[in-house]
């Protein structure tokens, strides 16, 4: 498990099954962003998770005995004030200290006191992700998204802020869904994030590329990866490995080798990098070099590359890579020859 199987982050060596949550606090507002990098004003966080998502059931409710027009609806709250702001800031302090459980309790309290405060829900989702509670996190992000959409529909008034970072909330939820085996739903969210951003964004591109890859859209994924690489000053990052695998899937062996060599220079000891390079060498016909590189991986880690479940569901390698690493595993005796 390592950083290379997931959307990239500049915090290198990120364990697999982790989301990076980027937050920005502004006058009590909480903007949230999951995944890689962002502007320098954002703080970087990484959170682990591993729970399934469920679908809430619908229940019938009796018709009210009063007119719905008589019910006063609280406006969507974009900025925290008073006691809500105080509790919210306490939660942020707990989060910054790494006390996620305490932070979650405080953000949960915020959502109870101010259920229509957008960033109370989004920040609660962040801490739920940190504690491995993906199902509640999905619900919290969805509440934040729904409130943000409602805020954007309200009549603009002088001095009353509106939610203007819906793309970040979609990016958050999309990244969570992508890492929770919800590839189609993740891609939908990330397409929305891209449309709302209305300009190229390296963070969105890296994650949308991964989502497109998971949906088998390799040509589109390759375009996103290529632009993302060009936008990050060509600084080698873990997601370059994914780009290399996609290029190999598309038949661009030269492009794949160029990227994997640069990734190897930056991360020479990463098992997945060694395995990928060995696989490409094998496909190129350099069996001696391929086996030598493959055998550099410690036995227990190397033998995972002979397991289809690991390759398909943990690493999510493209089919062409899986086929070639399987042949390599047979060649070194890690896998029986079933041909």
Secondary structure, 3 states (H helix, E strand, C coil): CCHHHCCCCCCCCCCCCEEEEEEEEECCEEEEEECCCCCCCCEEEEEEECCCCCCCCCCCCCCCCCCHHHCCCCCCECCCCHHHHHHHHHHHHHHHCCCHHHHHHHHHHHHHHCCCEHHHHHHHHHHHHHEECHHHHHHHHHHHHHHHHHHHHCCCCCCCCCCCCHHHHHHHHHHHHHCCCCHHHHHHHHHHHHHHHCCCCHHHHHHHHHHHHHCCCHHHHHHHHHHHHHHCCCCCCCHHHHHHHHHHHCCCHHHHHHHHHHHHHHCCCCHHHHHHHHHHHHHHCCHHHHHHHHCCCCHHHHHHHHCHHHHHHHCCCCHHHHHHHHHHHHHCCCCCCCC
